[in-house]
Amino acid sequence: MPNLLGRRFRCEVCNTEVLITKAGEGEVECCGKPMTAQQPRPLPSSD
């Protein structure tokens, strides 16, 4: 699965967060385990 620009990943072991700044193939790993993709954060409303 390609890593898309702007996606965030988080390590379940040490809680490190990674932001993809260069798209490419492969898997993001930390502490010897694959990192989990995070859901996009909602933007604040500009009412």
C-alpha distance matrix in Angstrom:
0.0 3.8 6.5 9.1 12.7 14.8 12.6 14.5 13.8 16.7 17.9 19.7 22.2 23.5 22.2 20.9 18.9 16.6 16.1 13.6 16.0 14.2 10.9 8.9 6.4 6.7 7.6 10.5 13.5 17.1 20.1 18.4 16.0 12.5 13.1 12.9 11.9 15.3 16.8 18.2 21.8 24.5 26.6 30.4 32.5 34.9 37.7
3.8 0.0 3.8 6.1 9.5 12.1 10.7 13.1 13.1 16.5 18.1 20.6 22.9 23.6 22.1 20.3 17.9 15.0 13.9 10.8 12.8 10.7 7.1 5.5 4.4 6.4 8.0 10.2 13.8 17.2 20.6 19.3 17.3 13.8 13.8 13.8 12.2 15.2 16.6 17.3 20.8 23.4 25.1 28.9 31.1 33.1 36.1
6.5 3.8 0.0 3.8 6.7 8.9 7.4 9.6 10.0 13.6 15.5 18.3 20.6 20.9 19.2 17.1 14.5 11.4 10.1 7.1 9.5 8.2 5.3 5.3 6.0 7.0 7.5 8.2 12.0 15.1 18.7 18.0 16.1 12.6 11.7 11.9 9.9 12.5 14.2 14.7 17.9 20.8 22.3 26.0 28.5 30.5 33.7
9.1 6.1 3.8 0.0 3.8 6.3 5.9 9.3 11.0 14.8 17.5 20.2 22.8 22.7 20.5 18.4 15.2 12.2 9.8 6.9 8.5 7.7 5.0 7.0 8.9 10.7 11.2 11.4 15.2 17.8 21.6 21.3 19.3 15.7 14.2 13.7 10.8 12.5 13.3 12.8 16.0 18.5 19.7 23.4 25.6 27.5 30.6
12.7 9.5 6.7 3.8 0.0 3.8 5.8 9.0 11.6 15.2 18.1 21.2 23.6 22.9 20.4 18.0 14.5 11.3 8.1 5.3 5.6 5.8 5.0 8.5 11.4 13.1 13.6 12.9 16.5 18.6 22.4 22.7 21.0 17.7 15.7 15.4 12.4 13.3 14.0 12.6 15.2 17.6 18.1 21.8 24.0 25.5 28.9
14.8 12.1 8.9 6.3 3.8 0.0 3.8 6.5 9.9 13.3 16.6 19.5 22.0 21.1 18.2 16.0 12.3 9.7 6.1 5.2 6.2 8.4 8.5 11.8 14.3 15.4 14.9 13.5 16.7 18.2 21.8 22.7 20.9 17.7 15.0 14.2 11.1 10.9 11.4 9.6 11.7 14.2 14.7 18.3 20.8 22.4 25.9
12.6 10.7 7.4 5.9 5.8 3.8 0.0 3.8 6.8 10.4 13.7 16.3 19.1 18.6 15.8 14.0 10.4 8.3 5.8 5.5 8.4 10.1 9.3 11.7 13.3 13.6 12.5 11.0 14.1 15.7 19.3 20.0 17.8 14.5 11.7 10.6 7.3 7.5 8.6 8.0 10.8 13.8 15.3 18.8 21.5 23.7 26.9
14.5 13.1 9.6 9.3 9.0 6.5 3.8 0.0 3.8 6.9 10.4 13.1 15.8 15.0 12.1 10.4 6.8 5.5 4.6 6.4 9.7 12.0 11.9 13.9 15.1 14.6 12.5 10.1 12.4 13.3 16.6 17.9 15.7 12.8 9.5 8.5 5.9 5.5 7.8 8.0 9.9 13.5 15.3 18.5 21.6 24.0 27.2
13.8 13.1 10.0 11.0 11.6 9.9 6.8 3.8 0.0 3.8 6.9 9.7 12.4 12.1 9.6 8.3 5.6 5.1 6.6 8.2 11.8 13.6 13.3 14.3 14.7 13.2 10.4 7.7 9.2 9.9 13.2 14.3 12.0 9.3 5.8 5.4 4.4 5.5 9.0 10.5 12.4 16.2 18.4 21.4 24.6 27.2 30.2
16.7 16.5 13.6 14.8 15.2 13.3 10.4 6.9 3.8 0.0 3.8 6.3 8.9 8.6 5.9 5.6 4.4 6.4 9.1 11.4 14.9 16.8 16.8 17.6 17.7 15.7 12.4 9.3 9.3 8.7 11.1 13.0 10.8 9.1 5.4 5.4 6.5 6.7 10.4 12.4 13.5 17.3 19.6 22.2 25.6 28.4 31.3
17.9 18.1 15.5 17.5 18.1 16.6 13.7 10.4 6.9 3.8 0.0 3.8 5.5 5.8 4.8 5.2 6.6 8.6 11.9 13.9 17.3 18.9 18.9 19.1 18.7 16.0 12.4 9.4 7.8 6.1 7.7 9.8 7.9 7.6 4.9 6.6 9.2 10.1 13.8 16.1 17.1 20.9 23.3 25.7 29.2 32.0 34.8
19.7 20.6 18.3 20.2 21.2 19.5 16.3 13.1 9.7 6.3 3.8 0.0 3.8 6.1 5.6 8.0 9.6 12.1 15.3 17.3 20.8 22.4 22.2 22.2 21.4 18.6 14.9 12.4 10.5 8.8 9.0 10.9 8.6 8.9 7.0 7.4 10.6 11.2 14.5 17.3 18.2 21.7 24.4 26.7 30.0 33.0 35.6
22.2 22.9 20.6 22.8 23.6 22.0 19.1 15.8 12.4 8.9 5.5 3.8 0.0 3.8 5.9 8.2 11.0 13.6 17.1 19.2 22.4 24.0 24.1 24.0 23.1 20.0 16.4 13.7 11.0 8.2 6.9 9.6 8.5 10.3 9.2 10.8 14.0 14.7 18.1 20.7 21.3 24.8 27.4 29.4 32.9 35.8 38.5
23.5 23.6 20.9 22.7 22.9 21.1 18.6 15.0 12.1 8.6 5.8 6.1 3.8 0.0 3.9 5.6 9.1 11.9 15.6 18.2 21.0 22.9 23.6 23.9 23.6 20.8 17.4 14.1 11.7 8.3 7.6 11.2 10.9 12.2 10.4 12.2 14.8 14.9 18.4 20.3 20.5 24.1 26.2 28.1 31.7 34.4 37.2
22.2 22.1 19.2 20.5 20.4 18.2 15.8 12.1 9.6 5.9 4.8 5.6 5.9 3.9 0.0 3.8 6.3 9.8 13.1 16.0 19.0 21.3 21.9 22.7 22.8 20.4 17.0 13.6 12.1 9.5 10.2 13.3 12.2 12.4 9.6 10.4 12.2 11.7 14.9 16.7 16.7 20.2 22.4 24.2 27.8 30.6 33.3
20.9 20.3 17.1 18.4 18.0 16.0 14.0 10.4 8.3 5.6 5.2 8.0 8.2 5.6 3.8 0.0 3.8 6.7 10.3 13.2 15.8 18.1 19.2 20.1 20.5 18.3 15.3 11.6 10.5 8.1 9.7 12.8 12.2 12.0 9.1 10.7 12.0 11.8 15.2 16.4 16.6 20.3 22.0 24.2 27.8 30.2 33.3
18.9 17.9 14.5 15.2 14.5 12.3 10.4 6.8 5.6 4.4 6.6 9.6 11.0 9.1 6.3 3.8 0.0 3.8 6.8 10.0 12.8 15.4 16.4 17.8 18.6 17.0 14.3 10.7 10.9 9.7 12.3 14.8 13.6 12.3 8.8 9.6 9.7 9.1 12.3 13.1 13.4 17.2 18.8 21.2 24.8 27.1 30.3
16.6 15.0 11.4 12.2 11.3 9.7 8.3 5.5 5.1 6.4 8.6 12.1 13.6 11.9 9.8 6.7 3.8 0.0 3.8 6.5 9.2 11.6 12.7 14.2 15.5 14.3 12.1 8.6 9.9 9.8 13.1 14.9 13.9 12.0 8.9 10.1 9.5 9.8 12.9 13.1 14.2 17.9 19.2 22.0 25.4 27.5 30.9
16.1 13.9 10.1 9.8 8.1 6.1 5.8 4.6 6.6 9.1 11.9 15.3 17.1 15.6 13.1 10.3 6.8 3.8 0.0 3.8 6.2 9.2 10.5 12.8 14.8 14.6 13.1 10.3 12.6 13.2 16.7 18.2 16.9 14.5 11.5 11.9 10.0 10.0 12.2 11.5 12.7 16.2 17.0 20.1 23.3 25.1 28.6
13.6 10.8 7.1 6.9 5.3 5.2 5.5 6.4 8.2 11.4 13.9 17.3 19.2 18.2 16.0 13.2 10.0 6.5 3.8 0.0 3.8 5.7 6.7 9.2 11.5 11.9 11.4 9.4 12.5 14.0 17.8 18.5 17.3 14.5 12.2 12.8 10.7 11.7 13.7 13.0 15.0 18.2 19.0 22.3 25.2 26.9 30.4
16.0 12.8 9.5 8.5 5.6 6.2 8.4 9.7 11.8 14.9 17.3 20.8 22.4 21.0 19.0 15.8 12.8 9.2 6.2 3.8 0.0 3.8 6.6 9.7 12.9 14.0 14.2 12.5 15.5 16.9 20.6 21.4 20.6 17.9 15.8 16.6 14.4 15.1 16.7 15.4 17.0 19.8 19.9 23.1 25.9 27.1 30.7
14.2 10.7 8.2 7.7 5.8 8.4 10.1 12.0 13.6 16.8 18.9 22.4 24.0 22.9 21.3 18.1 15.4 11.6 9.2 5.7 3.8 0.0 3.8 6.5 10.1 11.9 13.0 12.2 15.5 17.5 21.3 21.4 20.7 18.0 16.6 17.6 15.6 17.0 18.7 17.7 19.9 22.6 22.9 26.3 28.8 30.0 33.6
10.9 7.1 5.3 5.0 5.0 8.5 9.3 11.9 13.3 16.8 18.9 22.2 24.1 23.6 21.9 19.2 16.4 12.7 10.5 6.7 6.6 3.8 0.0 3.8 7.3 9.7 11.3 11.5 15.2 17.8 21.5 21.2 20.0 16.8 15.8 16.4 14.3 16.2 17.6 17.0 19.7 22.4 23.1 26.7 29.0 30.5 33.9
8.9 5.5 5.3 7.0 8.5 11.8 11.7 13.9 14.3 17.6 19.1 22.2 24.0 23.9 22.7 20.1 17.8 14.2 12.8 9.2 9.7 6.5 3.8 0.0 3.8 6.7 9.3 10.5 14.0 17.1 20.7 19.7 18.7 15.6 15.5 16.5 15.0 17.6 19.4 19.4 22.4 25.2 26.3 29.9 32.3 33.9 37.3
6.4 4.4 6.0 8.9 11.4 14.3 13.3 15.1 14.7 17.7 18.7 21.4 23.1 23.6 22.8 20.5 18.6 15.5 14.8 11.5 12.9 10.1 7.3 3.8 0.0 3.8 7.1 9.6 12.8 16.3 19.6 17.9 16.8 13.8 14.5 15.6 14.8 17.9 19.9 20.6 23.8 26.8 28.3 32.0 34.4 36.3 39.5
6.7 6.4 7.0 10.7 13.1 15.4 13.6 14.6 13.2 15.7 16.0 18.6 20.0 20.8 20.4 18.3 17.0 14.3 14.6 11.9 14.0 11.9 9.7 6.7 3.8 0.0 3.8 6.8 9.5 13.2 16.2 14.3 13.2 10.5 11.7 13.5 13.5 16.9 19.5 20.7 23.8 27.0 28.8 32.4 35.1 37.3 40.4
7.6 8.0 7.5 11.2 13.6 14.9 12.5 12.5 10.4 12.4 12.4 14.9 16.4 17.4 17.0 15.3 14.3 12.1 13.1 11.4 14.2 13.0 11.3 9.3 7.1 3.8 0.0 3.8 6.3 10.0 13.0 11.4 9.8 6.8 8.1 10.0 10.7 14.3 17.2 18.9 21.8 25.2 27.3 30.8 33.6 36.0 39.1
10.5 10.2 8.2 11.4 12.9 13.5 11.0 10.1 7.7 9.3 9.4 12.4 13.7 14.1 13.6 11.6 10.7 8.6 10.3 9.4 12.5 12.2 11.5 10.5 9.6 6.8 3.8 0.0 3.8 7.0 10.6 10.0 8.6 5.9 5.8 8.5 9.4 12.5 15.8 17.4 19.8 23.4 25.4 28.7 31.7 34.1 37.3
13.5 13.8 12.0 15.2 16.5 16.7 14.1 12.4 9.2 9.3 7.8 10.5 11.0 11.7 12.1 10.5 10.9 9.9 12.6 12.5 15.5 15.5 15.2 14.0 12.8 9.5 6.3 3.8 0.0 3.8 6.9 6.2 5.4 4.3 5.3 9.0 11.1 14.0 17.6 19.6 21.7 25.4 27.5 30.6 33.8 36.3 39.4
17.1 17.2 15.1 17.8 18.6 18.2 15.7 13.3 9.9 8.7 6.1 8.8 8.2 8.3 9.5 8.1 9.7 9.8 13.2 14.0 16.9 17.5 17.8 17.1 16.3 13.2 10.0 7.0 3.8 0.0 3.8 5.3 5.6 6.4 6.4 10.1 12.6 14.7 18.5 20.4 21.9 25.7 27.8 30.5 33.9 36.4 39.5
20.1 20.6 18.7 21.6 22.4 21.8 19.3 16.6 13.2 11.1 7.7 9.0 6.9 7.6 10.2 9.7 12.3 13.1 16.7 17.8 20.6 21.3 21.5 20.7 19.6 16.2 13.0 10.6 6.9 3.8 0.0 3.8 5.6 8.3 9.0 12.4 15.4 17.4 21.1 23.3 24.6 28.4 30.6 33.1 36.6 39.2 42.2
18.4 19.3 18.0 21.3 22.7 22.7 20.0 17.9 14.3 13.0 9.8 10.9 9.6 11.2 13.3 12.8 14.8 14.9 18.2 18.5 21.4 21.4 21.2 19.7 17.9 14.3 11.4 10.0 6.2 5.3 3.8 0.0 3.8 7.0 9.3 12.7 15.9 18.5 22.2 24.6 26.3 30.1 32.4 35.2 38.5 41.2 44.2
16.0 17.3 16.1 19.3 21.0 20.9 17.8 15.7 12.0 10.8 7.9 8.6 8.5 10.9 12.2 12.2 13.6 13.9 16.9 17.3 20.6 20.7 20.0 18.7 16.8 13.2 9.8 8.6 5.4 5.6 5.6 3.8 0.0 3.8 6.4 9.4 12.8 15.5 19.1 21.8 23.7 27.4 30.0 32.8 36.0 38.9 41.7
12.5 13.8 12.6 15.7 17.7 17.7 14.5 12.8 9.3 9.1 7.6 8.9 10.3 12.2 12.4 12.0 12.3 12.0 14.5 14.5 17.9 18.0 16.8 15.6 13.8 10.5 6.8 5.9 4.3 6.4 8.3 7.0 3.8 0.0 3.8 6.6 9.5 12.7 16.1 18.8 21.1 24.7 27.3 30.3 33.4 36.2 39.1
13.1 13.8 11.7 14.2 15.7 15.0 11.7 9.5 5.8 5.4 4.9 7.0 9.2 10.4 9.6 9.1 8.8 8.9 11.5 12.2 15.8 16.6 15.8 15.5 14.5 11.7 8.1 5.8 5.3 6.4 9.0 9.3 6.4 3.8 0.0 3.8 6.6 9.3 13.0 15.4 17.5 21.2 23.7 26.7 29.8 32.6 35.5
12.9 13.8 11.9 13.7 15.4 14.2 10.6 8.5 5.4 5.4 6.6 7.4 10.8 12.2 10.4 10.7 9.6 10.1 11.9 12.8 16.6 17.6 16.4 16.5 15.6 13.5 10.0 8.5 9.0 10.1 12.4 12.7 9.4 6.6 3.8 0.0 3.8 6.4 9.7 12.7 14.9 18.4 21.3 24.3 27.2 30.2 32.9
11.9 12.2 9.9 10.8 12.4 11.1 7.3 5.9 4.4 6.5 9.2 10.6 14.0 14.8 12.2 12.0 9.7 9.5 10.0 10.7 14.4 15.6 14.3 15.0 14.8 13.5 10.7 9.4 11.1 12.6 15.4 15.9 12.8 9.5 6.6 3.8 0.0 3.8 6.8 9.4 12.1 15.5 18.2 21.4 24.2 27.2 29.9
15.3 15.2 12.5 12.5 13.3 10.9 7.5 5.5 5.5 6.7 10.1 11.2 14.7 14.9 11.7 11.8 9.1 9.8 10.0 11.7 15.1 17.0 16.2 17.6 17.9 16.9 14.3 12.5 14.0 14.7 17.4 18.5 15.5 12.7 9.3 6.4 3.8 0.0 3.8 6.4 8.6 12.0 14.9 17.9 20.8 23.8 26.5
16.8 16.6 14.2 13.3 14.0 11.4 8.6 7.8 9.0 10.4 13.8 14.5 18.1 18.4 14.9 15.2 12.3 12.9 12.2 13.7 16.7 18.7 17.6 19.4 19.9 19.5 17.2 15.8 17.6 18.5 21.1 22.2 19.1 16.1 13.0 9.7 6.8 3.8 0.0 3.8 6.4 9.1 12.3 15.4 18.0 21.1 23.5
18.2 17.3 14.7 12.8 12.6 9.6 8.0 8.0 10.5 12.4 16.1 17.3 20.7 20.3 16.7 16.4 13.1 13.1 11.5 13.0 15.4 17.7 17.0 19.4 20.6 20.7 18.9 17.4 19.6 20.4 23.3 24.6 21.8 18.8 15.4 12.7 9.4 6.4 3.8 0.0 3.8 6.4 9.1 12.5 15.0 17.9 20.6
21.8 20.8 17.9 16.0 15.2 11.7 10.8 9.9 12.4 13.5 17.1 18.2 21.3 20.5 16.7 16.6 13.4 14.2 12.7 15.0 17.0 19.9 19.7 22.4 23.8 23.8 21.8 19.8 21.7 21.9 24.6 26.3 23.7 21.1 17.5 14.9 12.1 8.6 6.4 3.8 0.0 3.8 6.4 9.4 12.3 15.3 18.0
24.5 23.4 20.8 18.5 17.6 14.2 13.8 13.5 16.2 17.3 20.9 21.7 24.8 24.1 20.2 20.3 17.2 17.9 16.2 18.2 19.8 22.6 22.4 25.2 26.8 27.0 25.2 23.4 25.4 25.7 28.4 30.1 27.4 24.7 21.2 18.4 15.5 12.0 9.1 6.4 3.8 0.0 3.8 6.5 8.9 12.1 14.5
26.6 25.1 22.3 19.7 18.1 14.7 15.3 15.3 18.4 19.6 23.3 24.4 27.4 26.2 22.4 22.0 18.8 19.2 17.0 19.0 19.9 22.9 23.1 26.3 28.3 28.8 27.3 25.4 27.5 27.8 30.6 32.4 30.0 27.3 23.7 21.3 18.2 14.9 12.3 9.1 6.4 3.8 0.0 3.8 6.4 9.0 11.9
30.4 28.9 26.0 23.4 21.8 18.3 18.8 18.5 21.4 22.2 25.7 26.7 29.4 28.1 24.2 24.2 21.2 22.0 20.1 22.3 23.1 26.3 26.7 29.9 32.0 32.4 30.8 28.7 30.6 30.5 33.1 35.2 32.8 30.3 26.7 24.3 21.4 17.9 15.4 12.5 9.4 6.5 3.8 0.0 3.8 6.5 9.2
32.5 31.1 28.5 25.6 24.0 20.8 21.5 21.6 24.6 25.6 29.2 30.0 32.9 31.7 27.8 27.8 24.8 25.4 23.3 25.2 25.9 28.8 29.0 32.3 34.4 35.1 33.6 31.7 33.8 33.9 36.6 38.5 36.0 33.4 29.8 27.2 24.2 20.8 18.0 15.0 12.3 8.9 6.4 3.8 0.0 3.8 5.7
34.9 33.1 30.5 27.5 25.5 22.4 23.7 24.0 27.2 28.4 32.0 33.0 35.8 34.4 30.6 30.2 27.1 27.5 25.1 26.9 27.1 30.0 30.5 33.9 36.3 37.3 36.0 34.1 36.3 36.4 39.2 41.2 38.9 36.2 32.6 30.2 27.2 23.8 21.1 17.9 15.3 12.1 9.0 6.5 3.8 0.0 3.8
37.7 36.1 33.7 30.6 28.9 25.9 26.9 27.2 30.2 31.3 34.8 35.6 38.5 37.2 33.3 33.3 30.3 30.9 28.6 30.4 30.7 33.6 33.9 37.3 39.5 40.4 39.1 37.3 39.4 39.5 42.2 44.2 41.7 39.1 35.5 32.9 29.9 26.5 23.5 20.6 18.0 14.5 11.9 9.2 5.7 3.8 0.0
